[in-house]
Amino acid sequence: MRNRKITFVVLLLTLVPISTLGRQLFLVLSQDDLKEAAIDSASLTDDTSDTGFDDFIDSEAKPDYVLDPGSWSPIFEPGIAAPQDHLEHEGVYYTAVSKIVKAYSRGDERAMEEAAREIETAASGGHPHAQSILGFLYGMGIGRERSKAKSFLYHHFAAEGGNMQSKMALAYTYSRQEMHDKAVKLYAELAEVAINSFLISKDSPMIEPVRIHSGAEENKEALRKSRGEEDEDFQILEYQAQKGNAGAMYRIGIFYYFGLRGVRRDHTKALSWFLKAVEKGEARSMELLGEIYARGAGVERNFTKALKWLTLASKKQLYSAYNGLGYLYVKGYGVEKNNTKAKEYFEKAADNREAGGFYNLGVMYLNGIGVKRDVKTASKYFITAFDGGQPKTYYQLAKMFHTGVGLKKNVPLASALYKLVAERGPWSSLSRWALESYLRGDVGRAFLLYSRMAELGYEIAQSNAAWILDKYGERSMCLGESGICSDEERHQRSHALWWQASELGNEHAALLIGDAYYYGRGTERDYDRAAEAYMLAKSQSNAQAIFNLGYMHEHGQGLPFDLHLAKRYYDQALEVDHAAKLPVTLALASLWIRKNYADSILVHVIDSLPELYPKVEAWGEDVLMEEGNATILTLFVCLLTVLYLRERQRRNVAAAGEVAFPHQLGEQGGPVAN
């Protein structure tokens, strides 16, 4: 590490201007950067009284409604009773939320209005969770006029009252407005809550982010793998486990422990399967049993049993288990507290390239636990752990960038790193409930849940909600200010959601925004803004957007008329995606016709074809590969025309040999012989 640069990638794109959104942000730290940062914090090096950083986090398992007050888990998770805080309004709150969910499933505006009034009554009484829901209703324009100001106000009151989801919504709003000083404070608090649910030695638990669409089509493969216990593969695996297959027992336990593949998280079932697996000698289950007993996940905390299972796992060369053992010693859980022994275990994990080991050593050096405090060494360990994908490291690096301890102060980057951690918090359960609803065919409920999650700043929820509006139209059960959404309201909501998703790096979203401006869907037709959106998607290497830019140059729409630039974009689209060979070939043929028959009636006919597109759009959705691609229809006609012209030329110059097919344009725009 001494002579090389240390690089890590931050995939959150809220740090950069909109002109560069969608690109991966690479932050390169050199040894000089670390050395300078170490000098800046030299005065803190020997002061271990109050570093401002957490000690090793106590990863006790807690239910969502404890970490996330006002969580909808009592509605969507069977067997979970509503908490009894705010007794005066708690029953009203959960009853009203249940009514909202049911009303959206049916598209029942009367039931929605009744539920909204109940929520408003509770909010007026100072109930923070009801205020949060009211902020959501105003933000989306559900049963109320859409008002960003009122939405912000209610979320502010709710956040002051302790509602975590409103804090997420406010932090995301501040981040979009580049008010990073305000955003970072909220994201720091949210990240601290989220990290309390992280594991000790393994990766942190998180809800699988499933994108229900792939471009303009439903993502059938991802959805097939997300059907949980109803999935055929899961049932086969369960059958193998029941027949005594230890590997299958372990995998079933993993599914229940983390809540993977659409399986509802159930720590009790996970414990049962892991215990069965270890009876068959399955070593990996030993470490997870150690985790379960150390955290009290689905069972009473028992550090003696945790030590037993983690020790057995480490003897089976499961090196990440050393982190669990070190954790027990550094906390003094089930053993006498011994920082020296803890450090030895963490070093064993790090020696075997376990990212958790590097992270834990970084914490020890940052806080001076069992070692002399050294923020420079801590920084190196954290960055190595970051490269290894250790999510806890995001939290520590965020704190270092936030405070300027060990690394140069960088509030925007700190905010983005905190957001990465915060998005793994218990409120991410909204994604699982939305997916379950969608798979059951309850599109309205899925859209409601994805919309709630979208305002918290989750890109995948924004794109899923927008896709549902575009795909299902009236069947999305979209409820507006007064009843079912009109086509215009749906387009406006979809456009807003796609725009937010594009800001967070979704290239398909940027492409659809360009299409919306180009065709005037849900907004005024604006070729200039369409070109800007396509440029954004181009920066993300989207072949379709690059092709569209070529088309706009070819026709002088929103971009200067320039056939050579058009050709350059068409060629670039093919370089990015070889599957674009057919449309690119047709486009180049169109350029050749335009160059050689500029004033002919043929060019006028070709140019008039897109105007006919709205009349055949319904047919085009079924026939064309990409919805909204009017150029395909145009270029198909071009191909037929080119074939006719080529045949005529062949006859006229038969004596001179074969004439080149106009696949490439020369410097003057004419055909080039192969």
ROVEXTOR-202505 format. One line per field, with one value per residue (C-alpha): residue number from 0; x, y, z. Coordinates in steps of 0.2 Angstrom, whole numbers, plus 5000, padded with zeros to 4 digits. Example, Ala and Ser with C-alpha at 12.3 -4.5 7.8 and 13.67 -1.06 7.14 Angstrom:
% residues 2
tidren = [0:1];
X = [5062:5068];
Y = [4978:4995];
Z = [5039:5036];
***
This chain:
% residues 674
tidren = [0:1:2:3:4:5:6:7:8:9:10:11:12:13:14:15:16:17:18:19:20:21:22:23:24:25:26:27:28:29:30:31:32:33:34:35:36:37:38:39:40:41:42:43:44:45:46:47:48:49:50:51:52:53:54:55:56:57:58:59:60:61:62:63:64:65:66:67:68:69:70:71:72:73:74:75:76:77:78:79:80:81:82:83:84:85:86:87:88:89:90:91:92:93:94:95:96:97:98:99:100:101:102:103:104:105:106:107:108:109:110:111:112:113:114:115:116:117:118:119:120:121:122:123:124:125:126:127:128:129:130:131:132:133:134:135:136:137:138:139:140:141:142:143:144:145:146:147:148:149:150:151:152:153:154:155:156:157:158:159:160:161:162:163:164:165:166:167:168:169:170:171:172:173:174:175:176:177:178:179:180:181:182:183:184:185:186:187:188:189:190:191:192:193:194:195:196:197:198:199:200:201:202:203:204:205:206:207:208:209:210:211:212:213:214:215:216:217:218:219:220:221:222:223:224:225:226:227:228:229:230:231:232:233:234:235:236:237:238:239:240:241:242:243:244:245:246:247:248:249:250:251:252:253:254:255:256:257:258:259:260:261:262:263:264:265:266:267:268:269:270:271:272:273:274:275:276:277:278:279:280:281:282:283:284:285:286:287:288:289:290:291:292:293:294:295:296:297:298:299:300:301:302:303:304:305:306:307:308:309:310:311:312:313:314:315:316:317:318:319:320:321:322:323:324:325:326:327:328:329:330:331:332:333:334:335:336:337:338:339:340:341:342:343:344:345:346:347:348:349:350:351:352:353:354:355:356:357:358:359:360:361:362:363:364:365:366:367:368:369:370:371:372:373:374:375:376:377:378:379:380:381:382:383:384:385:386:387:388:389:390:391:392:393:394:395:396:397:398:399:400:401:402:403:404:405:406:407:408:409:410:411:412:413:414:415:416:417:418:419:420:421:422:423:424:425:426:427:428:429:430:431:432:433:434:435:436:437:438:439:440:441:442:443:444:445:446:447:448:449:450:451:452:453:454:455:456:457:458:459:460:461:462:463:464:465:466:467:468:469:470:471:472:473:474:475:476:477:478:479:480:481:482:483:484:485:486:487:488:489:490:491:492:493:494:495:496:497:498:499:500:501:502:503:504:505:506:507:508:509:510:511:512:513:514:515:516:517:518:519:520:521:522:523:524:525:526:527:528:529:530:531:532:533:534:535:536:537:538:539:540:541:542:543:544:545:546:547:548:549:550:551:552:553:554:555:556:557:558:559:560:561:562:563:564:565:566:567:568:569:570:571:572:573:574:575:576:577:578:579:580:581:582:583:584:585:586:587:588:589:590:591:592:593:594:595:596:597:598:599:600:601:602:603:604:605:606:607:608:609:610:611:612:613:614:615:616:617:618:619:620:621:622:623:624:625:626:627:628:629:630:631:632:633:634:635:636:637:638:639:640:641:642:643:644:645:646:647:648:649:650:651:652:653:654:655:656:657:658:659:660:661:662:663:664:665:666:667:668:669:670:671:672:673];
X = [5000:5015:5019:5002:4987:4972:4956:4938:4922:4906:4891:4880:4878:4870:4887:4889:4880:4865:4876:4887:4874:4874:4893:4902:4912:4930:4939:4957:4967:4986:4998:5001:4982:4983:4999:4992:4976:4986:4996:4979:4973:4990:4983:4970:4982:4986:4969:4958:4945:4932:4936:4918:4918:4908:4916:4912:4894:4882:4873:4859:4844:4829:4813:4809:4796:4809:4823:4810:4795:4780:4785:4772:4778:4763:4752:4763:4772:4761:4762:4769:4758:4757:4768:4759:4768:4757:4742:4730:4733:4742:4726:4720:4736:4738:4719:4721:4736:4728:4713:4725:4734:4717:4710:4725:4723:4705:4707:4693:4694:4680:4690:4706:4698:4691:4708:4716:4704:4708:4727:4725:4715:4729:4743:4734:4735:4754:4756:4773:4770:4753:4762:4774:4760:4752:4768:4768:4750:4754:4770:4762:4745:4735:4718:4726:4733:4751:4761:4780:4779:4766:4775:4791:4782:4774:4790:4799:4787:4787:4806:4806:4795:4806:4799:4814:4806:4802:4821:4825:4814:4821:4839:4835:4827:4842:4853:4844:4846:4864:4861:4874:4877:4859:4858:4873:4867:4851:4860:4872:4858:4849:4866:4869:4851:4854:4871:4863:4855:4872:4880:4896:4907:4897:4890:4876:4858:4848:4832:4837:4833:4824:4821:4804:4808:4822:4821:4803:4800:4795:4811:4803:4819:4822:4804:4804:4818:4809:4794:4800:4792:4781:4796:4799:4818:4815:4803:4815:4829:4817:4813:4832:4835:4821:4829:4845:4855:4866:4871:4852:4849:4862:4855:4837:4843:4852:4836:4827:4840:4843:4826:4833:4825:4808:4808:4801:4815:4812:4826:4818:4816:4834:4840:4831:4839:4856:4855:4850:4864:4878:4871:4876:4893:4889:4903:4896:4881:4892:4897:4879:4874:4887:4880:4862:4866:4878:4864:4849:4841:4825:4832:4838:4856:4868:4886:4892:4884:4890:4908:4906:4900:4911:4926:4921:4918:4936:4943:4935:4945:4930:4941:4927:4922:4938:4929:4915:4927:4937:4920:4916:4933:4933:4916:4919:4903:4904:4923:4934:4937:4954:4959:4975:4967:4953:4967:4975:4958:4955:4973:4970:4954:4964:4979:4966:4959:4943:4937:4929:4946:4953:4938:4939:4958:4954:4941:4955:4968:4955:4949:4966:4958:4972:4984:4991:4979:4985:4972:4983:4984:4966:4962:4972:4963:4946:4950:4956:4940:4930:4938:4933:4915:4913:4897:4902:4917:4906:4900:4917:4924:4908:4912:4930:4925:4912:4924:4940:4948:4961:4954:4951:4934:4922:4904:4896:4905:4901:4883:4883:4892:4880:4866:4873:4872:4855:4847:4851:4840:4824:4813:4820:4807:4795:4804:4800:4782:4780:4788:4777:4761:4767:4770:4752:4745:4741:4749:4740:4748:4765:4764:4759:4774:4786:4780:4783:4800:4804:4802:4815:4828:4829:4832:4826:4809:4808:4810:4799:4785:4787:4787:4771:4763:4769:4765:4749:4741:4723:4726:4740:4726:4735:4724:4726:4719:4701:4699:4708:4723:4720:4732:4740:4743:4750:4762:4767:4770:4780:4790:4795:4799:4810:4819:4823:4829:4840:4848:4853:4861:4848:4852:4835:4827:4836:4832:4813:4814:4822:4808:4795:4801:4804:4786:4777:4772:4766:4775:4777:4787:4804:4818:4831:4827:4826:4843:4850:4842:4849:4866:4864:4860:4874:4886:4880:4885:4867:4866:4848:4852:4867:4857:4843:4856:4862:4844:4841:4857:4851:4835:4841:4829:4836:4853:4862:4858:4874:4875:4893:4890:4874:4885:4898:4884:4877:4894:4896:4880:4886:4902:4893:4880:4883:4865:4861:4868:4851:4845:4862:4863:4846:4851:4867:4856:4845:4860:4865:4848:4847:4865:4862:4843:4842:4828:4819:4801:4808:4817:4801:4791:4804:4803:4784:4784:4787:4771:4761:4768:4754:4741:4750:4757:4746:4751:4769:4769:4765:4777:4792:4805:4807:4791:4792:4805:4797:4813:4812:4797:4805:4821:4812:4805:4823:4829:4817:4821:4839:4837:4827:4840:4855:4847:4844:4862:4868:4859:4866:4884:4885:4900:4910:4908:4898:4893:4896:4882:4880:4885:4899:4899:4915:4922:4910:4895:4896:4897:4914:4919:4924];
Y = [5000:5012:5016:5014:5026:5020:5021:5018:5021:5029:5025:5038:5052:5065:5075:5081:5094:5087:5089:5075:5064:5046:5044:5034:5045:5039:5047:5044:5046:5046:5044:5063:5065:5054:5061:5079:5073:5065:5082:5091:5079:5078:5087:5073:5058:5056:5062:5047:5055:5060:5056:5059:5041:5026:5011:4994:4995:4984:4974:4968:4963:4974:4974:4987:4996:5000:5006:5014:5022:5022:5008:5000:4982:4979:4980:4970:4958:4944:4942:4960:4970:4989:4998:5007:5024:5039:5029:5043:5042:5026:5015:5029:5030:5012:5010:5025:5018:5002:5011:5020:5004:4995:5011:5011:4993:4996:5013:5019:5038:5039:5027:5036:5053:5046:5039:5055:5065:5053:5055:5074:5073:5063:5075:5090:5082:5082:5063:5063:5047:5054:5070:5060:5051:5068:5075:5060:5063:5081:5077:5065:5074:5060:5066:5083:5096:5093:5104:5103:5117:5108:5091:5098:5106:5091:5080:5093:5092:5073:5072:5083:5071:5056:5049:5041:5040:5059:5062:5052:5062:5078:5073:5068:5084:5094:5083:5087:5105:5103:5109:5096:5104:5100:5083:5076:5079:5069:5056:5054:5051:5039:5029:5027:5019:5008:5002:4995:4981:4977:4960:4957:4947:4944:4957:4968:4963:4972:4971:4964:4979:4970:4980:4975:4981:4979:4994:4995:4977:4967:4959:4942:4933:4944:4942:4923:4922:4933:4923:4917:4901:4899:4898:4881:4882:4886:4872:4860:4866:4864:4846:4842:4850:4840:4824:4828:4838:4849:4862:4864:4867:4880:4889:4889:4896:4910:4914:4916:4925:4938:4938:4934:4929:4936:4925:4934:4936:4924:4922:4908:4897:4902:4896:4880:4876:4881:4869:4855:4859:4858:4841:4836:4844:4860:4872:4888:4887:4887:4905:4911:4902:4912:4928:4924:4920:4936:4947:4939:4937:4927:4920:4926:4933:4920:4925:4908:4899:4913:4910:4891:4892:4906:4896:4880:4890:4898:4880:4876:4890:4901:4917:4929:4921:4928:4945:4938:4932:4948:4957:4947:4950:4969:4971:4958:4948:4930:4932:4944:4960:4958:4971:4962:4946:4955:4963:4946:4939:4954:4952:4934:4939:4953:4941:4931:4946:4947:4965:4964:4962:4977:4987:4981:4985:5003:5005:5000:5012:5026:5025:5020:5003:4992:5002:5019:5030:5032:5040:5038:5019:5018:5027:5014:5000:5008:5011:4993:4987:4999:4991:4974:4980:4981:4992:4997:5006:5018:5024:5026:5035:5046:5051:5055:5065:5074:5079:5080:5068:5056:5062:5079:5086:5083:5086:5081:5065:5062:5064:5052:5039:5041:5039:5022:5016:5024:5015:4999:5004:4995:5007:4997:4984:4995:4987:4969:4973:4982:4967:4955:4965:4966:4948:4945:4956:4970:4984:4998:4993:4990:5008:5016:5007:5011:5029:5031:5023:5035:5050:5043:5044:5026:5026:5008:5013:5029:5019:5005:5017:5027:5010:5005:5021:5020:5001:4999:5016:5017:4999:5007:5013:5030:5042:5060:5076:5071:5053:5042:5051:5058:5053:5070:5067:5050:5057:5071:5059:5047:5061:5067:5050:5046:5063:5059:5042:5049:5061:5045:5038:5028:5029:5021:5035:5049:5041:5041:5059:5063:5053:5063:5079:5073:5067:5079:5065:5073:5089:5102:5095:5103:5096:5106:5098:5081:5083:5088:5072:5061:5069:5064:5046:5046:5050:5034:5025:5022:5016:5021:5039:5040:5034:5047:5061:5056:5056:5073:5080:5071:5081:5097:5094:5102:5100:5108:5100:5090:5074:5071:5072:5061:5048:5049:5046:5032:5023:5027:5018:5003:5003:5004:4990:4978:4973:4990:4985:4984:5001:5009:5001:5008:5025:5026:5021:5036:5047:5041:5045:5062:5066:5060:5064:5079:5088:5073:5068:5053:5063:5072:5056:5049:5065:5065:5047:5052:5063:5048:5039:5044:5036:5019:5019:5006:4994:4999:4994:4976:4975:4986:4981:4997:5007:5025:5022:5031:5030:5011:5014:5027:5017:5002:5012:5018:5001:4996:5012:5009:4991:4998:5012:4999:4988:5002:5008:4990:4989:5006:5002:4984:4986:4996:4982:4981:4997:4998:4996:5013:5006:5019:5037:5045:5062:5070:5059:5047:5028:5021:5005:4990];
Z = [5000:5002:4984:4976:4976:4987:4977:4982:4972:4979:4969:4976:4964:4974:4976:4958:4947:4937:4921:4927:4936:4931:4931:4944:4955:4959:4973:4973:4989:4989:5003:5003:5006:5021:5027:5026:5035:5049:5052:5053:5066:5075:5090:5093:5091:5109:5116:5118:5130:5117:5099:5093:5086:5092:5101:5093:5090:5100:5087:5097:5086:5088:5079:5066:5075:5089:5077:5065:5076:5065:5055:5045:5050:5061:5045:5034:5046:5053:5072:5076:5087:5086:5099:5113:5113:5110:5116:5112:5093:5090:5086:5075:5066:5061:5057:5045:5037:5034:5026:5015:5009:5006:4997:4985:4982:4976:4969:4981:4982:4995:5007:5004:5008:5024:5029:5025:5036:5050:5047:5047:5064:5072:5064:5071:5088:5087:5082:5073:5063:5056:5052:5042:5032:5029:5022:5010:5004:5001:4992:4980:4979:4986:4992:4994:4982:4978:4989:4991:5004:5015:5013:5019:5034:5040:5037:5047:5062:5061:5061:5076:5084:5080:5064:5055:5038:5038:5042:5027:5016:5023:5021:5003:5000:5007:4996:4980:4984:4988:5006:5012:5029:5033:5024:5033:5050:5046:5037:5051:5063:5052:5048:5066:5068:5053:5058:5075:5064:5056:5060:5069:5057:5041:5029:5035:5033:5019:5009:4992:4980:4966:4950:4943:4925:4913:4902:4895:4899:4915:4923:4923:4928:4944:4948:4946:4959:4971:4975:4991:4998:4982:4971:4963:4966:4985:4986:4979:4990:5005:5000:4999:5016:5023:5016:5026:5014:5025:5011:5008:5026:5027:5011:5018:5034:5025:5015:5032:5041:5028:5020:5003:4986:4992:5008:5023:5036:5051:5063:5072:5057:5052:5069:5067:5050:5056:5071:5060:5048:5061:5066:5049:5050:5040:5046:5039:5050:5065:5062:5059:5075:5084:5076:5081:5099:5101:5093:5101:5084:5086:5103:5120:5119:5125:5124:5130:5116:5104:5109:5107:5089:5084:5091:5082:5065:5067:5069:5052:5044:5042:5045:5046:5063:5070:5069:5080:5093:5093:5096:5111:5119:5115:5122:5137:5132:5139:5142:5152:5142:5133:5120:5116:5112:5102:5091:5088:5082:5071:5064:5060:5050:5041:5037:5028:5018:5028:5026:5043:5051:5043:5048:5066:5067:5060:5074:5087:5080:5078:5096:5104:5110:5116:5104:5103:5093:5075:5064:5048:5051:5055:5038:5029:5037:5033:5015:5013:5021:5010:4995:5002:5002:5021:5024:5042:5034:5025:5042:5049:5033:5033:5050:5046:5031:5041:5055:5045:5057:5048:5031:5023:5028:5014:5019:5002:5002:5020:5016:5002:5012:5027:5014:5009:5026:5030:5015:5024:5039:5044:5033:5018:5022:5012:4997:5002:5005:4989:4979:4988:4983:4965:4964:4971:4957:4969:4958:4967:4984:4976:4968:4985:4994:4981:4981:5000:4998:4983:4993:5005:4991:4985:4966:4963:4971:4961:4944:4950:4954:4938:4928:4936:4931:4913:4911:4920:4917:4925:4932:4943:4954:4955:4966:4964:4972:4967:4963:4950:4942:4925:4910:4913:4932:4929:4916:4928:4942:4931:4924:4941:4947:4932:4934:4952:4947:4933:4946:4956:4940:4932:4913:4908:4917:4908:4892:4896:4901:4884:4876:4887:4881:4863:4861:4873:4885:4901:4897:4883:4868:4870:4859:4868:4885:4876:4870:4887:4894:4880:4884:4902:4897:4884:4899:4906:4890:4885:4866:4863:4869:4858:4844:4847:4848:4830:4824:4831:4823:4807:4807:4816:4831:4847:4840:4825:4808:4805:4796:4800:4819:4816:4808:4823:4835:4826:4825:4843:4847:4838:4848:4865:4860:4846:4846:4838:4822:4813:4818:4815:4798:4794:4801:4790:4775:4779:4780:4763:4755:4763:4757:4739:4737:4748:4738:4732:4737:4745:4759:4762:4764:4776:4786:4787:4794:4812:4812:4808:4823:4836:4825:4825:4842:4849:4835:4837:4856:4851:4835:4839:4851:4860:4864:4858:4845:4830:4820:4818:4807:4797:4795:4789:4775:4772:4770:4757:4748:4749:4742:4727:4724:4725:4713:4701:4702:4700:4683:4678:4682:4679:4668:4681:4694:4710:4719:4738:4749:4759:4776:4778:4773:4767:4771:4759:4764:4749:4748:4752:4743:4754];
***
